[in-house]
């Protein structure tokens, strides 16, 4: 069986159907799928958390230079300062785009890396590593709401 098969649906149009089981030989297919989409799921989770934390506004950065692939996943605005946010589904990974952003925008806030790594600060590189589950709190806009106390967060 091929990985992708063109079939006809009832209305006569063509649709693509993927045979997920044929992508993986041996092992647990569900676990394999989770591993394949781990990065996308981590970004989706952080995006949903930041949508609330940033009051419904999400931003990202990509370099507008020719032949450039530099991109920062999200930008968090806290107290009027823009903080670049990278999402990594593993404890390690390249942060070239984050370093480029911090170099290009020296007045920006420190970079935030949300990952499975433990909390760590690299002050000389202006980067803070924060666990994924802390995404909303780490990127929340500081504000006062109808008599509620102000939320002040480290970062």
C-alpha positions in Angstrom: 0.0 0.0 0.0 1.4 3.5 -0.9 1.8 6.2 1.8 -0.6 8.5 -0.1 -3.4 7.3 -2.2 -5.7 9.4 -4.4 -9.3 8.4 -3.9 -12.7 9.7 -5.0 -15.1 11.0 -2.5 -18.9 10.7 -2.8 -19.3 14.1 -4.5 -16.8 13.0 -7.2 -13.9 15.2 -6.1 -10.5 13.9 -5.4 -9.1 13.7 -1.9 -5.8 12.5 -0.5 -5.8 9.8 2.1 -2.7 9.0 4.2 -2.1 5.6 5.4 -0.4 6.4 8.6 0.5 2.8 9.5 2.7 2.5 6.4 5.0 5.4 7.5 6.3 3.4 10.4 7.7 -0.1 10.4 7.4 -1.8 13.8 6.9 -0.1 17.1 3.9 1.7 18.4 2.3 3.9 15.7 0.6 6.2 18.1 3.9 6.9 20.0 5.7 7.4 16.6 3.1 10.0 15.6 3.5 11.8 18.9 7.2 12.0 18.3 6.8 13.2 14.7 4.5 16.0 15.7 6.1 16.9 19.0 7.4 20.2 17.9 4.2 21.3 16.3 2.2 20.3 19.4 4.6 22.3 21.6 4.2 25.4 19.4 0.4 25.0 19.3 0.3 24.7 23.1 2.5 27.8 23.6 0.5 29.7 21.0 -2.8 29.0 22.8 -1.3 30.0 26.2 0.2 33.2 24.7 -3.0 34.1 23.0 -4.6 34.5 26.5 -1.4 35.9 28.1 -1.0 38.6 25.4 -4.7 39.6 25.4 -5.6 38.0 22.1 -2.7 39.3 20.0 0.1 37.1 18.7 3.2 38.2 16.9 6.2 36.6 15.3 9.4 37.8 13.6 11.0 36.8 10.4 14.0 38.4 8.8 13.1 40.2 5.6 16.5 39.8 4.1 16.9 38.0 0.8 17.5 34.2 1.1 17.0 34.4 4.8 15.3 31.6 6.8 15.5 33.4 10.2 12.3 33.3 12.2 11.4 33.7 15.9 8.3 31.7 16.9 6.6 34.4 19.0 7.1 37.9 20.4 5.8 38.7 23.9 5.2 42.3 24.8 5.6 42.9 28.5 5.5 46.4 30.0 6.1 47.8 26.6 9.2 45.7 26.0 9.3 43.1 23.2 10.8 39.7 24.2 11.5 37.1 21.5 10.1 33.6 22.4 11.4 30.4 20.9 9.6 27.0 21.4 11.7 23.8 21.5 10.1 20.4 22.0 13.4 19.0 23.3 15.9 20.3 25.8 18.4 21.1 23.0 18.2 22.8 19.6 19.6 25.6 17.5 18.8 29.1 18.6 20.4 30.9 15.6 17.3 33.0 14.9 16.9 34.0 18.5 20.5 35.1 18.7 20.1 37.1 15.4 17.0 38.9 16.8 18.8 39.8 20.0 21.8 41.1 18.1 19.6 43.0 15.6 17.4 44.6 18.3 19.7 45.4 21.2 16.9 47.3 23.0 14.6 44.3 23.1 14.0 42.3 26.3 15.8 39.1 27.0 15.0 36.0 24.9 12.7 33.4 26.3 13.1 29.7 25.3 10.2 27.5 26.3 11.3 23.9 26.3 11.5 20.7 28.2 14.7 22.0 29.8 14.8 23.1 33.4 14.8 26.8 34.3 18.1 28.4 33.6 19.4 31.9 32.9 22.2 32.9 30.6 22.6 36.6 31.4 25.7 37.0 29.1 23.6 35.8 26.1 20.3 37.5 27.3 18.4 34.2 27.3 16.2 32.6 29.9 15.1 28.9 29.6 11.7 28.2 31.0 9.7 24.9 31.1 6.9 24.7 28.5 4.2 24.5 31.2 5.1 28.0 32.4 4.3 29.5 28.9 1.3 31.7 30.0 2.9 33.1 33.1 6.2 33.7 31.5 4.6 35.8 28.7 1.7 37.5 30.5 1.1 41.2 30.0 1.4 42.9 33.4 -1.9 44.7 34.1 -4.4 45.7 36.7 -8.0 44.5 36.2 -10.9 46.0 38.0 -9.4 46.1 41.4 -7.5 42.9 41.2 -3.9 42.9 42.2 -1.2 43.4 39.6 0.5 40.3 38.3 4.3 40.8 38.5 6.4 38.1 36.9 10.1 37.4 36.9 11.8 37.4 33.5 
